[in-house]
């Protein structure tokens, strides 16, 4: 496993995240999943050498709408590191024609340094609060709102 993944595994493990190795090229780890019982899970990929993408996805059982677009655009203007967007997926097997998948992504560059990574991860968590405590976002993605 490369040094960055070892170090963030230790760092995030301290905060209760459990890690799973994903894809490997020989002995080199290309990505890992970090799961937490009460926080968002993160999929971390070495995008290119020294650049790591932290991403998470959240599914919503509803169709995309203009309020979602507006809420995402507003959130992106307020976020420090994260970029938010959504995809849609057909899911006819479960009796729904559209399924919205919210994607949150942020990049980390350079080598692991405890304080720097702590600032990075703290900003990821801050960005999550900006999104999920925003009334317009909650209304736009809430199933009870207009379809």
C-alpha positions as CSV (number, residue, x, y, z in Angstrom):
1,X,0.0,0.0,0.0
2,X,1.4,3.4,-0.8
3,X,2.4,5.8,2.0
4,X,-0.5,8.2,1.5
5,X,-3.2,5.6,1.9
6,X,-1.4,4.1,5.0
7,X,-1.3,7.5,6.6
8,X,-4.9,8.6,5.9
9,X,-6.0,5.1,7.0
10,X,-4.5,5.8,10.4
11,X,-5.7,9.4,10.5
12,X,-9.3,8.5,9.6
13,X,-9.2,5.4,11.7
14,X,-8.6,7.6,14.7
15,X,-12.1,9.2,14.0
16,X,-13.9,5.9,13.7
17,X,-13.5,5.2,9.9
18,X,-13.0,1.6,8.8
19,X,-11.0,1.1,5.6
20,X,-11.3,-1.4,2.7
21,X,-8.8,-1.7,-0.1
22,X,-10.3,-1.4,-3.5
23,X,-8.5,-1.7,-6.8
24,X,-4.8,-2.5,-6.9
25,X,-2.1,-2.4,-9.6
26,X,0.4,-5.0,-8.4
27,X,1.1,-4.0,-4.8
28,X,0.0,-0.3,-5.4
29,X,-3.4,0.6,-4.1
30,X,-5.4,2.7,-6.5
31,X,-8.4,3.4,-4.3
32,X,-9.8,2.7,-0.9
33,X,-13.2,3.0,0.8
34,X,-13.5,4.6,4.2
35,X,-16.8,3.8,6.0
36,X,-18.2,5.4,9.2
37,X,-21.2,4.3,11.2
38,X,-22.7,7.8,11.5
39,X,-20.9,10.0,8.9
40,X,-20.6,10.0,5.2
41,X,-18.5,7.3,3.7
42,X,-15.6,8.3,1.3
43,X,-14.2,6.6,-1.7
44,X,-10.6,7.8,-2.2
45,X,-8.9,7.4,-5.6
46,X,-5.4,8.3,-6.6
47,X,-6.5,10.2,-9.7
48,X,-3.0,10.7,-11.0
49,X,0.3,10.3,-8.9
50,X,0.1,12.6,-5.9
51,X,-3.5,13.8,-6.5
52,X,-6.3,12.1,-4.6
53,X,-10.0,12.4,-5.2
54,X,-12.3,12.1,-2.1
55,X,-15.9,11.3,-3.2
56,X,-19.2,10.3,-1.7
57,X,-22.6,9.5,-3.2
58,X,-26.1,9.7,-1.7
59,X,-29.1,8.3,-3.4
60,X,-32.5,10.0,-3.4
61,X,-35.7,8.2,-4.6
62,X,-37.0,11.0,-6.8
63,X,-36.8,12.7,-10.1
64,X,-34.5,15.6,-10.7
65,X,-36.1,19.1,-10.6
66,X,-35.3,22.7,-11.0
67,X,-35.1,23.2,-7.2
68,X,-32.3,20.6,-7.1
69,X,-30.4,22.5,-9.7
70,X,-30.7,25.7,-7.9
71,X,-29.8,24.2,-4.5
72,X,-26.7,22.6,-6.0
73,X,-25.6,25.8,-7.7
74,X,-26.1,27.8,-4.4
75,X,-24.2,25.2,-2.4
76,X,-21.3,25.2,-4.8
77,X,-20.9,29.0,-4.3
78,X,-20.6,28.5,-0.6
79,X,-18.3,25.4,-0.4
80,X,-14.6,25.6,0.4
81,X,-13.3,22.4,-1.2
82,X,-16.2,20.2,-2.3
83,X,-18.0,20.3,-5.6
84,X,-21.5,19.0,-5.6
85,X,-23.5,17.7,-8.5
86,X,-26.0,14.9,-9.2
87,X,-26.5,12.1,-11.7
88,X,-29.7,10.3,-12.5
89,X,-30.1,6.6,-12.9
90,X,-33.0,4.6,-14.3
91,X,-34.0,2.0,-11.7
92,X,-37.0,0.2,-13.2
93,X,-36.1,-3.0,-11.3
94,X,-37.2,-1.2,-8.1
95,X,-40.3,0.3,-9.8
96,X,-38.9,3.9,-10.3
97,X,-38.0,5.5,-13.5
98,X,-35.5,8.0,-12.1
99,X,-33.2,7.9,-9.1
100,X,-31.0,11.0,-8.2
101,X,-27.5,10.3,-7.0
102,X,-25.9,13.3,-5.2
103,X,-22.1,13.4,-5.7
104,X,-19.7,15.3,-3.5
105,X,-16.0,15.4,-4.5
106,X,-12.9,17.2,-3.4
107,X,-9.2,16.8,-4.4
108,X,-6.2,16.6,-2.1
109,X,-2.8,17.2,-3.6
110,X,0.7,16.6,-2.2
111,X,2.0,14.4,0.5
112,X,0.3,13.5,3.7
113,X,1.1,15.9,6.6
114,X,-1.0,15.5,9.7
115,X,-2.0,19.2,10.2
116,X,-2.5,19.9,6.5
117,X,-4.7,16.8,6.1
118,X,-6.6,17.7,9.2
119,X,-7.4,21.1,7.7
120,X,-8.4,19.5,4.5
121,X,-10.7,16.9,6.2
122,X,-12.1,19.6,8.5
123,X,-13.1,21.6,5.5
124,X,-14.8,18.5,3.9
125,X,-16.9,18.1,7.0
126,X,-17.7,21.9,7.1
127,X,-18.8,21.7,3.5
128,X,-21.1,18.8,4.4
129,X,-22.8,21.0,7.0
130,X,-23.2,23.8,4.5
131,X,-25.0,21.4,2.2
132,X,-27.1,19.4,4.6
133,X,-28.1,22.3,6.9
134,X,-29.3,24.5,4.0
135,X,-33.1,24.8,4.0
136,X,-33.3,25.1,0.2
137,X,-31.2,22.0,-0.2
138,X,-33.3,20.0,2.2
139,X,-36.5,21.2,0.5
140,X,-35.2,20.4,-3.0
141,X,-34.1,16.9,-2.1
142,X,-36.9,16.0,0.3
143,X,-39.3,13.4,-1.2
144,X,-42.5,15.2,0.1
145,X,-41.8,18.3,-2.1
146,X,-43.3,18.7,-5.5
147,X,-42.2,16.2,-8.1
